[in-house]
């Protein structure tokens, strides 16, 4: 029998001790995998929530100006520049002007890409979104109610008839009283296709919105400004970090519990095999070989525990988590973490008993009953 096969088979010669050790370590691995999956799921859900809907922040001109937002308009090509910044997922321009709308001599007309309406926290409550470069508008709910307008009606914008195709709801009271159309139409009304008012920016999932905003500011801060934080970016980042840190805290606890369990198990194994170790030393086994054997046996137990614990952890989490309203998410990182901890526990747990074993004088070990 090869030395490797001997190490693999040896821990299971004492089935009761091996089973108890595996059960003890399995519990720790189950906790790591199950809570790791739940934590990852919570982080993913949280990121989906904070990065869903509205933009993470917006960008405007550097100086005070005459635009509807009180700042200078910026060149339309800034949208592509911002979209190419590392960490930016989407960037959509918005063009806000004051013009004659319906019976109002001056009212807010907002131009935006139809695909970017969710970035402005726009939700259609009736009808649909306007098409690109068409004579179609959607109305904020307040504007529609104040002017007794509904889907299918006509509305004059700068003297031209536009079809009302949708009514929208938004958390922004200013937008609820506004009229929206495509950015091309606004540019046509304002006779300026090279300018925009703002850019809505959404960052990549998992990216820190504040870091991305700071990156844009460091690159282009002389020309534009990141002015509107649509969410409390610092607070959200802190909450994400807290969730991720809790996962590592749980793992640390599992390391301590699992490590103590394997140390105790291997110490008992060395104690029970004192005479056997003495025989091995008497027939010429080196201290290094004995140390390798005991640490190897410890690793076999912890790796088997990691495999069984991972399977049980996934099964239990998948079965029970939905009952508690949780959506677990298992990634390769969770299992790498679980097996990494198992290997660390195996080495640490086997090392101390192994050192105790190699310090045993062969003559004393052989006399041990």
C-alpha positions in Angstrom: 0.0 0.0 0.0 1.3 3.4 -1.0 1.9 6.1 1.7 -0.9 8.2 0.1 -3.5 5.4 0.3 -2.4 4.7 3.8 -3.1 8.3 4.8 -6.5 8.3 3.0 -7.7 5.0 4.6 -6.2 5.3 8.1 -8.6 7.9 9.5 -11.5 5.5 8.9 -10.0 2.6 10.8 -11.6 4.1 13.9 -15.1 4.7 12.4 -16.7 6.2 15.5 -13.9 8.8 15.9 -13.9 9.6 12.2 -17.7 10.0 12.1 -17.8 12.2 15.1 -15.0 14.4 13.7 -16.7 14.7 10.3 -20.1 15.5 11.9 -18.5 18.3 14.0 -16.7 19.9 11.1 -19.7 19.4 8.8 -21.7 21.6 11.0 -19.3 24.4 10.6 -19.1 23.9 6.8 -22.9 23.8 6.6 -23.1 27.1 8.5 -20.4 28.7 6.2 -22.1 27.5 2.9 -25.7 28.1 4.0 -25.1 31.6 5.5 -22.6 32.4 2.8 -25.3 31.7 0.2 -27.9 33.7 2.1 -25.4 36.6 2.6 -24.5 36.6 -1.1 -28.1 36.5 -2.0 -28.9 39.4 0.3 -25.9 41.4 -1.1 -27.1 40.7 -4.7 -30.7 41.6 -3.9 -29.5 44.8 -2.2 -27.3 45.8 -5.1 -30.2 45.1 -7.5 -32.4 47.3 -5.4 -30.0 50.3 -5.0 -29.0 50.1 -8.7 -32.6 49.5 -10.0 -34.7 52.3 -11.5 -33.2 55.7 -11.1 -29.7 56.7 -11.9 -26.9 56.5 -9.3 -25.9 60.1 -9.9 -26.1 62.7 -12.7 -23.7 65.1 -14.4 -24.3 68.7 -15.4 -22.4 71.7 -16.6 -19.6 73.3 -14.5 -20.9 76.9 -14.2 -24.2 78.6 -13.5 -26.0 79.1 -16.7 -29.3 79.6 -18.4 -30.5 76.1 -18.8 -33.7 74.9 -17.1 -31.5 73.4 -14.3 -29.7 76.7 -13.7 -26.4 75.4 -15.1 -24.6 75.7 -18.4 -25.6 73.1 -21.1 -22.9 70.7 -22.0 -21.8 69.3 -25.4 -23.8 66.2 -26.4 -20.6 64.2 -27.0 -20.0 64.1 -23.2 -22.5 61.2 -23.0 -20.1 58.8 -24.9 -17.1 60.0 -22.9 -18.9 59.3 -19.6 -20.2 55.9 -20.9 -16.6 54.8 -21.5 -15.4 55.5 -18.0 -14.5 52.4 -16.0 -17.4 51.3 -13.7 -20.1 53.1 -15.7 -22.9 50.7 -16.9 -25.2 53.2 -18.6 -25.2 56.9 -19.4 -28.2 58.7 -20.9 -28.5 62.4 -21.8 -31.4 64.6 -20.8 -32.2 67.9 -22.4 -34.5 70.2 -20.4 -35.9 73.5 -21.9 -38.7 75.9 -21.2 -41.0 76.4 -24.1 -44.7 76.9 -24.9 -46.7 73.8 -24.1 -50.5 73.6 -24.4 -52.0 76.7 -22.9 -48.8 77.6 -21.0 -46.5 80.2 -22.5 -43.6 78.6 -20.6 -43.5 75.0 -19.3 -40.9 72.4 -18.7 -40.2 70.1 -21.7 -37.8 67.3 -21.0 -36.1 65.3 -23.7 -34.7 61.9 -22.9 -33.8 58.7 -24.7 -36.8 56.3 -24.4 -34.4 53.6 -23.1 -33.3 55.9 -20.4 -36.6 56.8 -18.9 -36.2 54.4 -16.0 -33.0 56.3 -15.1 -35.3 59.3 -14.4 -37.5 57.2 -12.1 -40.3 57.3 -14.7 -43.0 54.7 -14.5 -45.7 54.5 -17.1 -49.1 54.2 -15.3 -51.2 54.5 -18.5 -50.2 54.1 -22.2 -46.6 53.7 -23.3 -43.3 55.5 -23.7 -42.9 57.8 -26.8 -40.9 56.6 -29.8 -37.6 58.1 -30.8 -37.7 61.3 -32.9 -41.5 61.2 -33.1 -44.2 63.8 -32.4 -45.2 62.0 -29.2 -45.2 63.0 -25.6 -45.8 61.5 -22.2 -47.2 63.6 -19.4 -46.4 63.8 -15.7 -49.5 62.7 -13.7 -49.9 66.1 -12.1 -49.7 67.9 -15.5 -52.2 65.5 -17.0 -54.7 66.0 -14.2 -54.3 69.8 -14.1 -54.9 70.1 -17.8 -57.5 67.3 -18.0 -55.5 65.3 -20.6 -55.3 61.6 -21.2 -53.8 59.1 -23.6 -55.0 59.7 -27.1 -55.3 63.5 -26.8 -53.4 66.1 -28.7 -51.0 68.6 -27.1 -49.4 71.6 -28.8 -45.7 71.9 -28.1 -44.0 75.1 -29.6 -46.9 75.3 -32.1 -46.7 71.7 -33.3 -49.3 69.0 -32.5 -48.0 66.1 -30.4 -49.8 62.9 -29.6 -50.2 62.1 -25.9 -49.2 58.4 -25.7 -48.6 57.9 -22.0 -49.1 59.1 -18.4 -46.3 58.7 -16.0 -45.7 58.6 -12.3 -42.4 59.7 -10.7 -41.0 60.4 -7.2 -39.8 63.8 -8.4 -42.6 66.5 -8.0 -41.0 68.7 -10.6 -41.1 65.9 -13.2 -44.7 65.1 -12.3 -45.7 68.5 -13.7 -43.6 68.2 -16.8 -44.0 67.0 -20.4 -41.5 64.4 -21.9 -40.5 63.6 -25.5 -37.5 62.3 -27.3 -34.3 64.2 -27.0 -34.1 64.8 -30.7 -37.5 66.5 -30.7 -36.4 68.8 -27.9 -33.2 69.7 -29.8 -35.4 70.4 -32.8 -37.7 72.7 -30.8 -34.7 74.5 -29.3 -32.8 74.6 -32.6 -29.7 73.2 -30.9 -28.8 69.5 -31.5 -25.3 69.8 -30.0 -26.3 70.5 -26.4 -27.7 68.6 -23.5 -28.6 69.6 -19.9 -27.6 66.6 -17.9 -26.4 63.0 -18.1 -27.9 60.3 -16.0 -25.3 57.7 -14.9 -25.8 54.1 -13.6 -22.8 52.2 -12.4 -21.9 48.5 -12.9 -23.5 46.1 -10.4 -21.1 45.7 -7.5 -19.3 49.0 -8.3 -19.1 51.8 -5.7 -21.1 54.7 -7.1 -19.1 57.2 -5.1 -15.8 55.9 -6.5 -17.1 56.0 -10.0 -18.3 59.6 -9.4 -14.9 60.6 -8.0 -13.2 58.9 -11.0 -15.3 61.0 -13.4 -14.6 64.1 -11.4 -10.8 63.5 -11.5 -10.9 62.9 -15.2 -13.2 65.7 -16.4 -13.8 67.9 -13.3 -12.6 71.0 -15.1 -15.4 70.8 -17.6 -18.3 69.0 -15.8 -19.6 68.3 -12.3 -21.2 65.3 -10.7 -24.0 67.2 -9.0 -26.9 65.1 -8.1 -26.6 62.0 -5.9 -29.8 60.2 -6.5 -29.1 57.9 -3.5 -27.1 58.2 -0.3 -24.1 56.6 -1.9 -21.9 56.5 1.3 -24.7 55.0 3.4 -25.4 52.3 0.7 -21.8 51.4 0.4 -21.5 51.1 4.2 -24.5 48.7 4.3 -23.0 46.6 1.5 -19.7 46.4 3.3 -21.5 45.4 6.5 -23.3 42.5 4.8 -20.1 41.3 3.3 -18.2 41.6 6.6 -20.9 39.5 8.3 -20.1 36.7 6.0 -16.4 36.8 7.0 -17.4 37.0 10.6 -19.4 33.8 10.4 -16.5 32.1 8.6 -14.1 33.2 11.3 -16.4 31.7 14.0 -16.5 28.5 12.0 -12.7 28.3 11.8 -12.4 28.6 15.6 -15.1 26.0 16.3 -13.9 23.6 13.6 -10.3 24.1 14.5 -10.9 23.2 18.2 -13.0 20.2 17.1 -10.3 18.8 14.8 -7.5 19.4 17.3 -9.5 17.5 19.9 -10.2 14.7 17.5 -6.6 14.3 16.4 -5.3 14.6 19.9 -7.5 11.7 20.9 -6.3 9.8 17.8 -2.7 10.3 18.8 -3.5 9.3 22.4 -5.2 6.1 21.2 -2.4 5.3 18.8 0.6 6.0 21.1 1.8 2.4 20.8 1.3 2.3 17.0 3.3 5.6 16.6 6.1 4.1 18.8 6.2 1.0 16.6 6.5 3.2 13.5 9.3 5.2 15.0 11.0 2.0 16.1 11.0 0.6 12.5 12.6 3.7 11.2 9.8 6.2 10.3 11.2 9.7 10.5 9.6 12.4 12.5 8.7 14.2 9.2 6.9 11.2 7.8 4.9 10.8 11.0 4.0 14.5 11.0 3.0 14.2 7.3 0.8 11.2 8.1 -1.1 12.8 11.0 -1.6 16.2 9.2 -2.6 14.3 6.1 -5.2 12.3 8.0 -6.5 15.5 9.5 -6.8 17.0 6.0 -8.7 13.9 4.7 -11.3 14.3 7.5 -11.8 18.0 6.9 -12.0 17.7 3.1 -14.5 14.9 3.3 -16.4 17.1 5.8 -16.2 20.0 3.4 -17.7 17.9 0.6 -20.6 16.5 2.7 -21.2 19.9 4.5 -21.3 21.8 1.2 -23.9 19.4 -0.2 -26.1 19.5 3.0 -25.6 23.3 3.3 -26.9 23.9 -0.3 -29.8 21.4 0.1 -30.9 22.9 3.4 -30.5 26.5 2.3 -32.4 25.9 -1.0 -35.2 24.1 0.8 -35.6 26.4 3.9 -34.5 29.9 2.8 -37.5 30.5 0.5 -39.8 29.7 3.4 -38.2 32.7 5.2 -38.5 35.0 2.2 -34.8 34.7 1.3 -33.2 34.0 -2.0 -29.9 32.3 -1.6 -27.2 32.7 -4.2 -24.3 30.2 -4.4 -21.1 31.4 -6.1 -17.8 29.6 -6.6 -16.4 32.0 -4.0 -18.6 30.5 -1.3 -17.3 27.0 -2.0 -13.7 28.2 -2.3 -14.1 29.9 1.0 -15.6 26.7 2.6 -12.9 24.4 1.3 -10.2 26.9 2.1 -11.3 27.1 5.7 -11.5 23.2 5.8 -7.9 22.9 4.6 -6.7 25.6 7.1 -8.6 23.9 9.9 -7.2 20.5 8.8 -3.6 21.8 8.8 -3.9 23.7 12.1 -5.9 20.9 13.7 -3.5 18.2 12.7 -0.2 20.1 13.3 -0.4 20.3 17.1 -1.2 16.6 17.6 1.5 15.7 15.1 4.1 17.7 17.0 3.0 15.9 20.2 3.4 12.6 18.4 6.9 13.1 17.1 8.1 14.2 20.5 7.1 10.8 22.0 10.2 8.7 22.7 9.9 5.3 21.0 10.7 3.4 24.2 7.9 5.1 26.1 5.4 4.7 23.3 6.1 1.0 23.0 5.5 0.5 26.7 2.2 2.4 26.5 -0.9 0.2 26.9 
